[in-house]
Each structure stands twice: as C-alpha cells, then as structure tokens.
C-alpha cells in the first residue's frame, strides 16, 4: 500500500526530464551490477539488471525526493489530477478491510497470536485493525502524518510516524509486516537486515509486493498499474525468494496475492486517475463489486 521508510540513496534527482532508450550504467541495488537494459519508457524509465535480472525504475530518486512524496498532506487523498499518490485511499476501506482479514487468516497457519506485531508502511491502519482483531498486539509506523491521524481517529489503531530508519529494536517482534512497501525502498537489503535484527528468534516477516512475473504484468506490459512513479523495485517469485534467503530468512510461503473486490465505480475512478490523469466521479454502486487481480504476490519468511 505504502512505504515504511526510504533508506538512503544518493541517486539522480526524481524523474529527470531527459529519458532515452540507451543502456544505462547505475549500480543495481540488489547485486551491485553496473549494466542494465531498458524495458519500457513509462513515466520514467523501467530497466532490468543484466547481471541478476532485478527490474527497477531509473533513475531512483533521492531520499529527500521520496520523503517529500510520502509526507505530502494529500498522498493518500490527492487534491489534484496530476500528483503522485492515491485518488482517495481512505474511501477504499470497504475493499481493504476484508482483504487484510484474509491476510491474518493465512498468517495464523505459520505463527499464531498472541504476540507482538509491527507493520511498516502502515498507511491508514486497515491491516493493523485486522491484526488487532485477530489477537495480535499490533503497532504500526507510517510516514504520512495524514494517514497516521486518520488511522488513530477512525480505526483506533496504535500507529505512529516513522519508517524503516526508525526500526532499531533488537529481537522485539514476533511478526513484522510490510504490505506493498518493499517496492518503495531504494536499499531493500538494508531494510531486510533491519527487519531480521528486530525479529525474535523464529519470528516471521510477511510481505506483499507487485509480481513482475505475473500474467497481469505480461499482458498489460508498460500499462501495468504497478508501474507507479514511486515504485522503485520490481521482484518476481524467484528473485524475491532468492533475496530473502540471501538475507537470512527461510521462505515458508510464497504465492500470487488475492484479488481485491472493488466496487465498479471505484475501479473506474482508479483507472481514470492512472491512465488518463483525470478525476471522474461515476455514480456509486457499492454492492456491484468485481474481483481485480493486480498482479501482486505474498510471502511469509522465517528468521533463521
């Protein structure tokens, strides 16, 4: 859904105007390789590392540029048509609440409450609400002050301002969740290392992220909705498993993510925002919902 922190990057400024199809030579944040091939030009450049295959946005914005995006007052509820963020994330509560209830049913197969759970990039707190209701002692960190306030006031969840850079606990958490978050991180290895240190022995990390190997992505190509300007890294099932194993985790579950059940009017609003950068307001039909597979994946991995 969102981010948990931006972990340092000294890369080029955000979304430089000069974008071409030439091969580029910026270090890969996963393997350190220095050669890439350009896949698409879409609101910037989408490239694949020639050494490990990791797909990413190029150039990756600086940490300051990323924090400016995520801390904007309207990131989760855009005030205009052309900004980076969500048309109205808070209005999607009826979509995300049942989705996250299903997530914690899955988690129970691998680790059961009670216990301490931290969500990084907690957004408006929909997952925290589901975790709390499932029996977890749930706490969240989120960069957006507006989302923190909304989650506290509307859902009564335990959420505070912060991100991965604020994760300094040692062996404190039984579960750390980061839903739709790691794709926002320029230094994902550092983030996974911080998570591992903060987990208790035998603790698990629960991730969701766009799946670059999904059928959805292969069909839509450069028009895949997950090619958002603030999404920096794109994994597939194999590359995410490899990364987690290299960082000291044992992957116990990895699979395509569940589709979202989205009211048709919200689907039309999302499509207009993403594809034509226009605000449309079709008549609300909350009972008419359609399953929308976004081409995401989910994984649960245990600290080794």
HELIX and SHEET records of a PDB file:
HELIX    1   1 UNK A   63  UNK A   70  1                                   8    
HELIX    2   2 UNK A   90  UNK A   92  5                                   3    
HELIX    3   3 UNK A   93  UNK A  107  1                                  15    
HELIX    4   4 UNK A  126  UNK A  133  1                                   8    
HELIX    5   5 UNK A  145  UNK A  150  1                                   6    
HELIX    6   6 UNK A  151  UNK A  155  3                                   5    
HELIX    7   7 UNK A  164  UNK A  166  5                                   3    
HELIX    8   8 UNK A  182  UNK A  184  5                                   3    
HELIX    9   9 UNK A  188  UNK A  198  1                                  11    
HELIX   10  10 UNK A  215  UNK A  220  1                                   6    
HELIX   11  11 UNK A  221  UNK A  223  5                                   3    
HELIX   12  12 UNK A  237  UNK A  246  1                                  10    
HELIX   13  13 UNK A  264  UNK A  271  1                                   8    
HELIX   14  14 UNK A  272  UNK A  276  3                                   5    
SHEET    1   A 4 UNK A  36  UNK A  41  0                                        
SHEET    2   A 4 UNK A  45  UNK A  49 -1                                        
SHEET    3   A 4 UNK A  55  UNK A  58 -1                                        
SHEET    4   A 4 UNK A 233  UNK A 234 -1                                        
SHEET    1   B 7 UNK A 159  UNK A 161  0                                        
SHEET    2   B 7 UNK A 137  UNK A 142  1                                        
SHEET    3   B 7 UNK A 116  UNK A 120  1                                        
SHEET    4   B 7 UNK A 173  UNK A 179  1                                        
SHEET    5   B 7 UNK A 199  UNK A 210  1                                        
SHEET    6   B 7 UNK A 296  UNK A 303 -1                                        
SHEET    7   B 7 UNK A 249  UNK A 256 -1                                        
SHEET    1   C 2 UNK A 260  UNK A 263  0                                        
SHEET    2   C 2 UNK A 289  UNK A 292 -1                                        
END                                                                             
